[in-house]
Amino acid sequence: MIFSYAPGRPISEEELSERLREALANIGRTGERWLVIVPDDTRTLPMPAIYRTLVEELGPRVKELAFLIALGTHPQMTDAQLDRHLGPAWRDHPGVRVFQHAWGDPGALARVGEISREEMEEISRGLLAVPVPVEINRLALEYERILIVNPVFPHEVIGFSGGHKYFFPGISGPGMVNVSHWLGALITNPKINGHKWTPVREMVERAAGLVPTPRLGLSLVLRGHDLVGFFLGEVPEAWEKAADLSSEVNIVWVERPYELVISVAPGMYRELWTAGKCMYKLEPVVKDGGTLVIYAPHIREISPTHGRWLLEVGYHVRDYFLAQWEKFQKYPWAVLAHSTHVKGIGTFRGGVERPRIEVVLATGIPEDVCKKINLSYRDPAGLDPRDYEGREDDGVLVVPRAGEMLYRLSDGTVPDIDRL
């Protein structure tokens, strides 16, 4: 049974707390050990209010309450970042433990099974025929009940974020991370972003079925900073209702594509790895031969986790890697996927790479590094996005705080490699 609350207007933190207490009142048994899986601060949600409410509501009646930050492959958060993300009061509850996922630490992981080669071939519609080890953070097996707190937005790899994505890749091992991301890249961002039941979602649900721990999902939908709905219940059902609402409030439909899009990255994206979302969400509305600028003067590195690989392989269209698979298959497939998503779709024929659009970095990443990784450069000091606002009729679109709202053409068409 799903507890649904979507009143058609922004929900205040006080209202969220009240309704969440009501939803949780008869859930779980006294004395259970609960693990709450939550996103890091690269996702928008009223996390301090949620944290405070869960601690106050569940803390007195469960035997143990712990939180696990679903970092995926993101860097560990500092105490200062946790203060902002969970609220400083998280330090006032010494009995409530806060863990951070460590995807690269074999000792933090437990294997729960495997998706076979045959299953992957079926799930991927023939795109990938590889066995996938299913590993998950050990804590997911050591507690008696799990609550997954998951904001739901359109997503470039899986279609819509949230749900069991907070298991895989949120708290998973590298196998699921790499194969799921590469499958999404093979399908391509324009064809997968904003679609609900995708092959990658099927893969994630198949893996989630191997995890025995009972769990619930708290799926939330936001428009900007405003919470507009949340759903509590069985994970797939809560996620599906949230995805339906997200498709209504997190997709912007435009009449025609633009020659120039300036995509302004918010401060929560601290590296190009996450700021790539400023491209993913806007690629569908850039005209063939057009330009997308990721404007983020605060970003000074590609990725502390994956940067060394990206400096080697650079940013390229999908077919660049496929045509030279023997050379590139040794690299982490999630890195290759990120590369193709940022570069966008395009062709590689006769040894010549032709991306559909030009992607420009107006960031703190130096010009020589941009050249090395095969992306264009613009000095952010010489670009003020405000100078370009209000020029939609001239084919120019400025998107402040980009990365969570998906832009699509109103006629439903998406860029397609097959027509390039």
C-alpha positions as CSV (number, residue, x, y, z in Angstrom):
1,M,0.0,0.0,0.0
2,I,1.3,3.4,-1.0
3,F,1.1,6.6,1.1
4,S,0.8,9.4,-1.4
5,Y,1.0,13.1,-0.8
6,A,1.0,15.4,-3.8
7,P,-1.3,18.4,-3.1
8,G,-0.5,20.2,-6.3
9,R,1.5,23.0,-4.6
10,P,4.8,23.3,-2.8
11,I,5.0,21.3,0.5
12,S,6.6,23.1,3.4
13,E,9.2,21.4,5.7
14,E,6.7,21.5,8.6
15,E,4.0,19.9,6.4
16,L,6.5,17.3,5.2
17,S,7.5,16.4,8.7
18,E,3.9,16.1,9.8
19,R,2.8,13.9,6.9
20,L,6.0,11.8,7.1
21,R,5.3,11.0,10.7
22,E,1.8,10.0,9.8
23,A,3.1,7.7,7.0
24,L,5.7,6.1,9.3
25,A,3.4,5.6,12.3
26,N,2.5,2.0,11.7
27,I,5.5,0.8,9.7
28,G,8.0,-1.6,11.1
29,R,8.3,-3.5,14.4
30,T,9.6,-2.1,17.7
31,G,13.1,-3.2,18.3
32,E,14.1,-3.6,14.6
33,R,17.5,-2.4,13.3
34,W,16.9,0.1,10.5
35,L,19.2,1.4,7.8
36,V,18.2,4.5,5.9
37,I,19.9,5.0,2.5
38,V,20.0,8.6,1.4
39,P,21.6,10.5,-1.5
40,D,24.6,12.8,-1.2
41,D,24.5,16.5,-1.7
42,T,24.6,16.4,-5.5
43,R,20.8,15.8,-5.4
44,T,18.2,18.4,-4.4
45,L,15.9,17.5,-1.5
46,P,15.0,18.8,2.0
47,M,17.4,16.4,3.6
48,P,17.8,18.2,7.0
49,A,14.0,18.0,7.6
50,I,13.9,14.4,6.5
51,Y,16.8,13.4,8.7
52,R,15.4,15.2,11.7
53,T,12.0,13.7,11.3
54,L,13.3,10.1,10.8
55,V,15.5,10.4,13.8
56,E,12.7,11.8,16.0
57,E,10.0,9.3,14.7
58,L,12.0,6.1,14.3
59,G,14.8,6.6,16.9
60,P,12.7,6.1,20.0
61,R,11.1,2.8,18.8
62,V,13.8,1.0,16.8
63,K,16.7,-0.8,18.3
64,E,19.2,0.8,16.1
65,L,19.0,3.5,13.4
66,A,21.8,4.2,10.9
67,F,22.1,6.2,7.7
68,L,24.2,5.3,4.7
69,I,25.1,7.9,2.1
70,A,24.6,6.4,-1.4
71,L,27.7,8.0,-3.0
72,G,27.9,5.7,-6.0
73,T,31.4,6.5,-7.2
74,H,31.3,10.1,-5.9
75,P,33.9,11.3,-3.4
76,Q,33.3,10.9,0.3
77,M,31.6,13.9,1.9
78,T,33.5,16.1,4.5
79,D,32.0,16.8,7.9
80,A,31.3,20.4,6.8
81,Q,29.4,19.0,3.8
82,L,27.5,16.6,6.0
83,D,26.5,19.5,8.3
84,R,24.9,21.3,5.3
85,H,23.4,18.2,3.9
86,L,21.9,16.5,7.0
87,G,21.7,19.6,9.1
88,P,24.1,20.3,12.0
89,A,21.8,18.4,14.4
90,W,23.1,15.1,13.0
91,R,26.0,15.5,15.4
92,D,23.6,15.7,18.3
93,H,22.5,12.1,18.0
94,P,25.6,10.0,18.9
95,G,23.5,6.8,18.9
96,V,22.6,7.3,15.2
97,R,25.5,6.3,13.0
98,V,26.2,7.9,9.6
99,F,28.1,5.8,7.1
100,Q,29.4,6.6,3.6
101,H,29.5,4.1,0.8
102,A,32.9,3.0,-0.4
103,W,32.5,1.4,-3.8
104,G,36.2,0.7,-4.3
105,D,36.7,-1.1,-1.0
106,P,36.1,-4.9,-1.5
107,G,35.8,-5.2,2.3
108,A,32.8,-3.0,2.3
109,L,30.9,-5.1,-0.3
110,A,29.1,-8.4,-0.2
111,R,28.2,-10.4,-3.3
112,V,24.5,-11.5,-3.5
113,G,24.5,-13.1,-6.9
114,E,25.0,-12.6,-10.6
115,I,23.0,-11.5,-13.6
116,S,24.0,-14.1,-16.2
117,R,25.2,-13.5,-19.7
118,E,21.9,-14.8,-21.1
119,E,19.9,-12.6,-18.8
120,M,21.9,-9.5,-19.7
121,E,21.5,-10.2,-23.4
122,E,17.7,-10.4,-22.9
123,I,17.5,-7.3,-20.7
124,S,19.7,-5.3,-23.0
125,R,17.8,-6.3,-26.2
126,G,21.0,-7.8,-27.5
127,L,23.3,-4.8,-26.8
128,L,25.4,-6.5,-24.1
129,A,26.0,-10.2,-23.4
130,V,28.2,-10.2,-20.3
131,P,27.7,-11.7,-16.8
132,V,27.5,-9.0,-14.1
133,P,28.5,-9.7,-10.5
134,V,26.0,-8.2,-8.1
135,E,27.7,-6.7,-5.1
136,I,26.2,-4.4,-2.5
137,N,27.4,-2.6,0.6
138,R,27.5,-5.1,3.4
139,L,25.3,-2.9,5.6
140,A,22.3,-3.6,3.4
141,L,22.5,-7.2,4.6
142,E,23.3,-6.5,8.2
143,Y,20.1,-4.5,9.1
144,E,16.6,-5.9,9.5
145,R,14.9,-3.2,7.4
146,I,15.9,-0.6,4.9
147,L,14.3,2.7,4.0
148,I,15.5,4.2,0.7
149,V,15.1,8.0,0.6
150,N,15.2,8.8,-3.1
151,P,14.5,12.0,-5.0
152,V,13.2,11.2,-8.6
153,F,14.3,13.2,-11.6
154,P,14.8,12.4,-15.3
155,H,18.2,10.6,-15.6
156,E,20.6,10.0,-18.4
157,V,21.6,6.4,-17.6
158,I,18.4,4.8,-16.3
159,G,15.5,7.1,-17.5
160,F,14.4,8.4,-14.1
161,S,16.5,8.4,-11.0
162,G,15.4,7.0,-7.6
163,G,14.0,3.7,-6.4
164,H,16.4,0.8,-6.5
165,K,18.9,3.0,-8.3
166,Y,20.0,3.8,-4.7
167,F,21.1,0.2,-4.4
168,F,22.6,0.0,-7.9
169,P,24.8,1.9,-8.4
170,G,24.1,3.9,-5.2
171,I,25.7,1.4,-2.8
172,S,27.0,-1.2,-5.2
173,G,30.3,-2.6,-6.4
174,P,32.0,-1.7,-9.6
175,G,30.5,-4.4,-11.8
176,M,26.9,-3.0,-11.6
177,V,28.3,0.6,-11.9
178,N,30.2,-0.1,-15.1
179,V,27.8,-2.3,-16.9
180,S,24.7,-0.3,-16.1
181,H,26.3,3.0,-17.2
182,W,27.6,1.5,-20.4
183,L,24.3,0.0,-21.3
184,G,22.7,3.5,-20.9
185,A,25.5,4.9,-23.1
186,L,24.8,2.3,-25.8
187,I,21.2,3.3,-25.9
188,T,22.2,7.0,-25.7
189,N,21.1,9.8,-23.5
190,P,18.5,11.3,-25.8
191,K,16.7,8.0,-26.1
192,I,16.8,7.0,-22.4
193,N,16.5,10.3,-20.5
194,G,12.9,10.8,-19.2
195,H,11.7,7.3,-20.1
196,K,10.4,5.2,-17.2
197,W,10.9,1.5,-17.9
198,T,14.2,1.2,-19.7
199,P,16.6,-1.7,-20.1
200,V,18.8,-0.2,-17.4
201,R,15.9,0.0,-15.0
202,E,15.1,-3.6,-15.7
203,M,18.7,-4.5,-15.0
204,V,18.6,-2.7,-11.7
205,E,15.3,-4.3,-10.6
206,R,16.7,-7.7,-11.5
207,A,19.7,-7.1,-9.3
208,A,17.6,-5.7,-6.5
209,G,15.6,-9.0,-6.4
210,L,18.8,-10.7,-5.2
211,V,18.9,-8.5,-2.0
212,P,16.9,-10.3,0.7
213,T,16.5,-7.4,3.2
214,P,12.9,-6.0,3.5
215,R,12.7,-2.4,2.5
216,L,10.5,0.6,1.7
217,G,11.0,3.5,-0.5
218,L,10.4,7.2,0.2
219,S,10.3,8.7,-3.3
220,L,10.2,12.5,-3.5
221,V,9.6,14.9,-6.4
222,L,10.9,18.4,-6.5
223,R,10.4,21.4,-8.8
224,G,13.5,23.5,-8.3
225,H,13.9,23.7,-4.5
226,D,10.2,23.0,-3.9
227,L,9.0,19.6,-2.8
228,V,5.8,18.9,-4.6
229,G,5.1,15.3,-3.7
230,F,6.3,12.2,-1.9
231,F,5.3,8.6,-1.9
232,L,6.1,5.9,0.7
233,G,5.6,2.2,0.2
234,E,7.1,-0.8,-1.7
235,V,10.1,0.6,-3.6
236,P,9.1,0.0,-7.2
237,E,5.5,1.2,-6.6
238,A,6.6,4.4,-4.8
239,W,9.2,5.1,-7.4
240,E,6.8,4.6,-10.3
241,K,4.3,7.1,-8.8
242,A,7.1,9.6,-8.3
243,A,8.4,9.1,-11.8
244,D,4.9,9.8,-13.2
245,L,4.8,13.1,-11.2
246,S,8.3,13.9,-12.2
247,S,7.5,13.5,-15.9
248,E,4.9,16.2,-15.3
249,V,7.0,18.7,-13.4
250,N,10.6,18.0,-14.4
251,I,10.3,18.1,-18.2
252,V,10.3,21.3,-20.1
253,W,8.8,21.1,-23.6
254,V,10.1,23.6,-26.2
255,E,8.8,24.3,-29.7
256,R,12.1,24.3,-31.5
257,P,15.8,23.6,-31.0
258,Y,18.4,26.3,-30.2
259,E,21.6,27.3,-31.9
260,L,23.3,28.1,-28.5
261,V,22.4,26.8,-25.1
262,I,24.2,28.2,-22.0
263,S,23.7,25.7,-19.2
264,V,24.6,27.1,-15.8
265,A,25.8,24.6,-13.3
266,P,24.7,25.0,-9.6
267,G,27.3,24.9,-6.8
268,M,26.3,21.3,-5.8
269,Y,28.1,20.0,-8.8
270,R,31.7,20.3,-7.8
271,E,33.4,18.4,-10.7
272,L,32.7,17.8,-14.3
273,W,31.7,14.3,-13.5
274,T,28.4,15.6,-11.9
275,A,28.2,18.8,-13.9
276,G,27.9,16.7,-17.0
277,K,24.2,16.7,-16.1
278,C,24.1,20.2,-17.5
279,M,24.7,18.7,-20.9
280,Y,22.6,15.5,-20.5
281,K,19.4,17.4,-19.7
282,L,19.7,19.9,-22.6
283,E,21.2,17.9,-25.4
284,P,17.8,17.1,-26.9
285,V,17.1,20.8,-27.6
286,V,20.4,21.9,-29.1
287,K,20.1,22.2,-32.9
288,D,22.3,20.0,-35.2
289,G,25.6,21.8,-35.5
290,G,24.7,24.0,-32.5
291,T,26.7,24.7,-29.3
292,L,26.1,23.9,-25.6
293,V,28.2,25.8,-23.0
294,I,28.6,24.4,-19.5
295,Y,29.1,27.5,-17.4
296,A,30.7,26.6,-14.1
297,P,33.6,28.9,-13.0
298,H,33.7,27.1,-9.6
299,I,34.6,23.7,-11.2
300,R,38.3,23.1,-11.4
301,E,38.6,19.4,-11.9
302,I,37.2,16.6,-14.1
303,S,36.8,14.1,-11.3
304,P,38.9,13.2,-8.2
305,T,37.8,9.6,-8.7
306,H,37.9,9.1,-12.4
307,G,40.0,12.0,-13.7
308,R,43.1,10.0,-14.5
309,W,41.1,7.7,-16.8
310,L,39.3,10.7,-18.5
311,L,42.7,12.4,-19.1
312,E,43.7,9.3,-21.0
313,V,40.6,8.6,-23.1
314,G,39.1,12.1,-23.4
315,Y,35.5,12.9,-24.4
316,H,34.2,11.2,-27.5
317,V,31.0,10.0,-29.1
318,R,29.9,6.5,-28.5
319,D,30.9,5.1,-31.9
320,Y,34.4,6.3,-31.4
321,F,34.8,3.8,-28.6
322,L,32.8,1.0,-30.3
323,A,35.0,1.2,-33.5
324,Q,38.1,0.8,-31.3
325,W,36.7,-1.5,-28.6
326,E,39.8,-3.6,-28.4
327,K,41.7,-0.5,-27.3
328,F,39.1,1.0,-24.9
329,Q,37.4,-2.0,-23.3
330,K,40.1,-2.1,-20.6
331,Y,38.9,1.2,-19.2
332,P,36.1,1.4,-16.6
333,W,32.9,1.3,-18.7
334,A,31.3,4.0,-16.5
335,V,34.1,6.3,-17.5
336,L,33.4,5.6,-21.2
337,A,29.7,6.2,-20.6
338,H,30.3,9.5,-18.9
339,S,32.6,10.5,-21.8
340,T,30.0,9.8,-24.4
341,H,27.2,11.5,-22.5
342,V,29.1,14.8,-22.1
343,K,30.3,14.7,-25.8
344,G,26.8,13.9,-27.0
345,I,25.8,11.7,-29.9
346,G,27.6,11.7,-33.1
347,T,29.3,9.5,-35.7
348,F,32.8,7.9,-36.3
349,R,33.2,7.0,-39.9
350,G,36.4,6.5,-41.9
351,G,38.4,7.4,-38.8
352,V,36.7,10.8,-38.5
353,E,34.7,11.7,-35.4
354,R,31.8,14.1,-36.0
355,P,29.8,15.0,-32.9
356,R,26.3,16.4,-33.5
357,I,27.0,19.5,-31.4
358,E,29.9,21.3,-29.9
359,V,30.3,21.2,-26.2
360,V,32.2,24.1,-24.6
361,L,33.5,24.2,-21.0
362,A,33.4,27.7,-19.4
363,T,34.8,26.4,-16.1
364,G,38.0,26.6,-14.0
365,I,39.4,23.7,-16.0
366,P,42.4,25.2,-18.0
367,E,42.3,25.5,-21.7
368,D,45.2,23.0,-22.3
369,V,43.3,20.4,-20.3
370,C,40.1,21.0,-22.3
371,K,42.1,20.5,-25.5
372,K,43.6,17.3,-24.2
373,I,40.2,15.8,-23.3
374,N,38.7,16.9,-26.6
375,L,36.3,19.5,-25.4
376,S,36.1,23.2,-26.4
377,Y,37.1,25.9,-24.0
378,R,35.9,29.4,-23.2
379,D,37.2,31.7,-20.5
380,P,34.4,32.0,-18.0
381,A,35.6,35.5,-17.0
382,G,34.6,36.7,-20.4
383,L,31.1,35.2,-20.4
384,D,28.2,36.5,-18.4
385,P,25.1,34.3,-19.0
386,R,22.9,37.3,-18.1
387,D,23.9,39.0,-21.3
388,Y,22.2,36.2,-23.2
389,E,18.9,36.0,-21.3
390,G,15.7,36.7,-23.2
391,R,17.1,35.8,-26.6
392,E,15.1,32.7,-27.3
393,D,13.7,34.2,-30.5
394,D,17.4,34.5,-31.7
395,G,18.0,30.8,-31.0
396,V,19.7,31.3,-27.7
397,L,18.6,29.6,-24.4
398,V,20.1,30.3,-21.0
399,V,19.2,27.8,-18.3
400,P,20.1,28.8,-14.7
401,R,20.7,26.0,-12.2
402,A,20.7,23.4,-14.9
403,G,21.0,19.6,-14.3
404,E,17.7,18.4,-13.0
405,M,15.1,19.7,-15.4
406,L,15.0,17.8,-18.7
407,Y,14.4,19.8,-21.9
408,R,12.6,18.0,-24.8
409,L,11.1,19.1,-28.1
410,S,7.4,19.3,-28.0
411,D,6.9,17.2,-31.1
412,G,8.5,14.3,-29.2
413,T,11.5,13.8,-31.5
414,V,15.0,13.2,-30.0
415,P,18.4,13.4,-31.6
416,D,19.2,10.1,-33.2
417,I,22.6,8.7,-34.4
418,D,20.9,6.8,-37.2
419,R,19.9,10.0,-39.0
420,L,23.3,11.7,-38.8
